[in-house]
């Protein structure tokens, strides 16, 4: 039961933060989010490449 509570609470916090940021900054959070997503994808690709290179075959 508490898992559903925290999931609902997280959803409400996420919606509240995104609403606030969009009111305050307009479309900038979308651009920041897209940039963060690209950065995370690049970091994941680098981590996978390093892991494959360091694993003995």
FIDOKOL-291632 format. One line per field, with one value per atom (N, C-alpha, C): residue number from 0; x, y negated, z; residue in one letter; atom name. Coordinates in nm, 4 decimals. Layout:
<pts>
num = c(NUM | ...)
px = c(X | ...)
py = c(Y | ...)
pz = c(Z | ...)
residuo = c(A | ...)
atomo = c(CA | ...)
</pts>
This chain:
<pts>
num = c(0 | 0 | 0 | 1 | 1 | 1 | 2 | 2 | 2 | 3 | 3 | 3 | 4 | 4 | 4 | 5 | 5 | 5 | 6 | 6 | 6 | 7 | 7 | 7 | 8 | 8 | 8 | 9 | 9 | 9 | 10 | 10 | 10 | 11 | 11 | 11 | 12 | 12 | 12 | 13 | 13 | 13 | 14 | 14 | 14 | 15 | 15 | 15 | 16 | 16 | 16 | 17 | 17 | 17 | 18 | 18 | 18 | 19 | 19 | 19 | 20 | 20 | 20 | 21 | 21 | 21 | 22 | 22 | 22 | 23 | 23 | 23 | 24 | 24 | 24 | 25 | 25 | 25 | 26 | 26 | 26 | 27 | 27 | 27 | 28 | 28 | 28 | 29 | 29 | 29 | 30 | 30 | 30 | 31 | 31 | 31 | 32 | 32 | 32 | 33 | 33 | 33 | 34 | 34 | 34 | 35 | 35 | 35 | 36 | 36 | 36 | 37 | 37 | 37 | 38 | 38 | 38 | 39 | 39 | 39 | 40 | 40 | 40 | 41 | 41 | 41 | 42 | 42 | 42 | 43 | 43 | 43 | 44 | 44 | 44 | 45 | 45 | 45 | 46 | 46 | 46 | 47 | 47 | 47 | 48 | 48 | 48 | 49 | 49 | 49 | 50 | 50 | 50 | 51 | 51 | 51 | 52 | 52 | 52 | 53 | 53 | 53 | 54 | 54 | 54 | 55 | 55 | 55 | 56 | 56 | 56)
px = c(0.0824 | 0.0000 | 0.0867 | 0.1961 | 0.2797 | 0.3496 | 0.3732 | 0.4338 | 0.3453 | 0.2161 | 0.1227 | 0.1171 | 0.1296 | 0.1299 | 0.2501 | 0.3665 | 0.4869 | 0.4842 | 0.4268 | 0.4138 | 0.3222 | 0.2107 | 0.1186 | 0.1803 | 0.2525 | 0.3190 | 0.4252 | 0.5024 | 0.6027 | 0.5401 | 0.4268 | 0.3566 | 0.3109 | 0.2533 | 0.2068 | 0.3225 | 0.4325 | 0.5493 | 0.6028 | 0.6132 | 0.6621 | 0.5736 | 0.4423 | 0.3505 | 0.3595 | 0.3716 | 0.3816 | 0.5084 | 0.6188 | 0.7465 | 0.7447 | 0.6955 | 0.6924 | 0.5976 | 0.4845 | 0.3917 | 0.4585 | 0.5258 | 0.5933 | 0.7030 | 0.7862 | 0.8949 | 0.8430 | 0.7352 | 0.6790 | 0.6186 | 0.5582 | 0.5048 | 0.6179 | 0.7242 | 0.8333 | 0.9242 | 0.9570 | 1.0566 | 1.0029 | 0.8788 | 0.8242 | 0.8679 | 0.9205 | 0.9573 | 1.1000 | 1.1718 | 1.3104 | 1.3245 | 1.2357 | 1.2527 | 1.2489 | 1.1729 | 1.1717 | 1.3088 | 1.3709 | 1.5035 | 1.6062 | 1.5951 | 1.6873 | 1.6683 | 1.5433 | 1.5150 | 1.5680 | 1.5535 | 1.6055 | 1.7575 | 1.8202 | 1.9659 | 2.0123 | 1.9401 | 1.9748 | 1.9580 | 1.8548 | 1.8329 | 1.9455 | 1.9881 | 2.0989 | 2.2272 | 2.2516 | 2.3721 | 2.3704 | 2.2535 | 2.2431 | 2.2678 | 2.2183 | 2.2401 | 2.3881 | 2.4541 | 2.5977 | 2.6767 | 2.6414 | 2.7105 | 2.6898 | 2.5695 | 2.5427 | 2.6233 | 2.6315 | 2.7084 | 2.8564 | 2.9093 | 3.0498 | 3.0726 | 2.9804 | 2.9943 | 2.9903 | 2.9019 | 2.8914 | 3.0181 | 3.0691 | 3.1899 | 3.3090 | 3.3214 | 3.4322 | 3.4196 | 3.2974 | 3.2761 | 3.3118 | 3.2749 | 3.3059 | 3.4547 | 3.5203 | 3.6644 | 3.7429 | 3.6959 | 3.7708 | 3.7418 | 3.6353 | 3.6001 | 3.6903 | 3.7658 | 3.8512 | 3.7684 | 3.8081 | 3.7317 | 3.7824)
py = c(0.1197 | 0.0000 | -0.1259 | -0.1236 | -0.2429 | -0.2677 | -0.1614 | -0.1781 | -0.2603 | -0.2358 | -0.3138 | -0.4580 | -0.4777 | -0.6123 | -0.6908 | -0.6305 | -0.6995 | -0.7216 | -0.6284 | -0.6461 | -0.7641 | -0.7723 | -0.8844 | -1.0162 | -1.0135 | -1.1335 | -1.1803 | -1.0874 | -1.1227 | -1.1816 | -1.1257 | -1.1780 | -1.3208 | -1.3462 | -1.4812 | -1.5804 | -1.5392 | -1.6276 | -1.6566 | -1.5542 | -1.5726 | -1.6700 | -1.6517 | -1.7406 | -1.8826 | -1.8959 | -2.0284 | -2.1006 | -2.0305 | -2.0919 | -2.1311 | -2.0438 | -2.0779 | -2.1947 | -2.1992 | -2.3111 | -2.4412 | -2.4388 | -2.5583 | -2.6049 | -2.5123 | -2.5496 | -2.6045 | -2.5474 | -2.5977 | -2.7360 | -2.7598 | -2.8945 | -2.9948 | -2.9560 | -3.0488 | -3.0707 | -2.9635 | -2.9730 | -2.9483 | -2.9164 | -2.8914 | -2.7567 | -2.7542 | -2.6268 | -2.5845 | -2.6614 | -2.6272 | -2.4895 | -2.4481 | -2.3134 | -2.2005 | -2.2179 | -2.1148 | -2.1043 | -2.2186 | -2.2186 | -2.1604 | -2.1958 | -2.1433 | -1.9928 | -1.9482 | -1.8054 | -1.7277 | -1.7842 | -1.7179 | -1.7093 | -1.8156 | -1.8146 | -1.7138 | -1.7041 | -1.6073 | -1.4644 | -1.4412 | -1.3083 | -1.2703 | -1.3626 | -1.3363 | -1.3100 | -1.3910 | -1.3726 | -1.2364 | -1.1949 | -1.0645 | -0.9512 | -0.9656 | -0.8624 | -0.8520 | -0.9660 | -0.9648 | -0.9023 | -0.9379 | -0.8817 | -0.7302 | -0.6830 | -0.5397 | -0.4688 | -0.5292 | -0.4686 | -0.4595 | -0.5630 | -0.5615 | -0.4542 | -0.4446 | -0.3451 | -0.2031 | -0.1774 | -0.0451 | -0.0130 | -0.1129 | -0.0908 | -0.0617 | -0.1316 | -0.1068 | 0.0305 | 0.0685 | 0.1989 | 0.3118 | 0.2970 | 0.3996 | 0.4048 | 0.2921 | 0.2877 | 0.3487 | 0.3283 | 0.3773 | 0.5234 | 0.5795 | 0.7194 | 0.8101 | 0.9005 | 0.9922 | 1.0908 | 1.1158 | 1.2054 | 1.3467)
pz = c(0.0000 | 0.0000 | 0.0000 | 0.0753 | 0.0815 | -0.0519 | -0.1286 | -0.2605 | -0.3523 | -0.3481 | -0.4295 | -0.3809 | -0.2498 | -0.1939 | -0.2473 | -0.2425 | -0.2898 | -0.4407 | -0.5143 | -0.6581 | -0.6885 | -0.6190 | -0.6368 | -0.5937 | -0.4829 | -0.4349 | -0.5345 | -0.5877 | -0.6868 | -0.8117 | -0.8544 | -0.9714 | -0.9474 | -0.8294 | -0.7975 | -0.7895 | -0.7295 | -0.7208 | -0.8605 | -0.9452 | -1.0821 | -1.1584 | -1.1518 | -1.2222 | -1.1681 | -1.0359 | -0.9760 | -1.0174 | -1.0182 | -1.0565 | -1.2035 | -1.2892 | -1.4316 | -1.4576 | -1.3884 | -1.4035 | -1.3613 | -1.2481 | -1.1974 | -1.2931 | -1.3407 | -1.4308 | -1.5628 | -1.6145 | -1.7397 | -1.7216 | -1.6060 | -1.5801 | -1.5663 | -1.5010 | -1.4730 | -1.5933 | -1.6662 | -1.7725 | -1.9123 | -1.9289 | -2.0617 | -2.1151 | -2.2365 | -2.2994 | -2.2677 | -2.1872 | -2.1557 | -2.0898 | -1.9980 | -1.9389 | -2.0416 | -2.1496 | -2.2542 | -2.3182 | -2.3437 | -2.4047 | -2.3081 | -2.1823 | -2.0809 | -2.0668 | -2.0646 | -2.0548 | -2.1745 | -2.2926 | -2.4128 | -2.4070 | -2.3607 | -2.3474 | -2.2442 | -2.1338 | -2.0300 | -2.0816 | -2.1614 | -2.2184 | -2.3134 | -2.3959 | -2.4879 | -2.4094 | -2.3055 | -2.2235 | -2.1539 | -2.1044 | -2.0393 | -2.1383 | -2.2596 | -2.3616 | -2.3978 | -2.4095 | -2.4407 | -2.3259 | -2.2020 | -2.0857 | -2.0781 | -2.1084 | -2.1073 | -2.2160 | -2.3328 | -2.4419 | -2.4059 | -2.3426 | -2.3005 | -2.1949 | -2.0987 | -1.9923 | -2.0487 | -2.1431 | -2.2043 | -2.2835 | -2.3572 | -2.4361 | -2.3454 | -2.2348 | -2.1419 | -2.0765 | -2.0435 | -1.9804 | -2.0767 | -2.2041 | -2.3025 | -2.3305 | -2.3284 | -2.3549 | -2.2387 | -2.1145 | -1.9989 | -1.9649 | -2.0216 | -1.9949 | -2.0771 | -2.0116 | -2.0879 | -2.1677 | -2.2897 | -2.3783 | -2.3720)
residuo = c(X | X | X | X | X | X | X | X | X | X | X | X | X | X | X | X | X | X | X | X | X | X | X | X | X | X | X | X | X | X | X | X | X | X | X | X | X | X | X | X | X | X | X | X | X | X | X | X | X | X | X | X | X | X | X | X | X | X | X | X | X | X | X | X | X | X | X | X | X | X | X | X | X | X | X | X | X | X | X | X | X | X | X | X | X | X | X | X | X | X | X | X | X | X | X | X | X | X | X | X | X | X | X | X | X | X | X | X | X | X | X | X | X | X | X | X | X | X | X | X | X | X | X | X | X | X | X | X | X | X | X | X | X | X | X | X | X | X | X | X | X | X | X | X | X | X | X | X | X | X | X | X | X | X | X | X | X | X | X | X | X | X | X | X | X | X | X | X | X | X | X)
atomo = c(N | CA | C | N | CA | C | N | CA | C | N | CA | C | N | CA | C | N | CA | C | N | CA | C | N | CA | C | N | CA | C | N | CA | C | N | CA | C | N | CA | C | N | CA | C | N | CA | C | N | CA | C | N | CA | C | N | CA | C | N | CA | C | N | CA | C | N | CA | C | N | CA | C | N | CA | C | N | CA | C | N | CA | C | N | CA | C | N | CA | C | N | CA | C | N | CA | C | N | CA | C | N | CA | C | N | CA | C | N | CA | C | N | CA | C | N | CA | C | N | CA | C | N | CA | C | N | CA | C | N | CA | C | N | CA | C | N | CA | C | N | CA | C | N | CA | C | N | CA | C | N | CA | C | N | CA | C | N | CA | C | N | CA | C | N | CA | C | N | CA | C | N | CA | C | N | CA | C | N | CA | C | N | CA | C | N | CA | C | N | CA | C | N | CA | C | N | CA | C)
</pts>
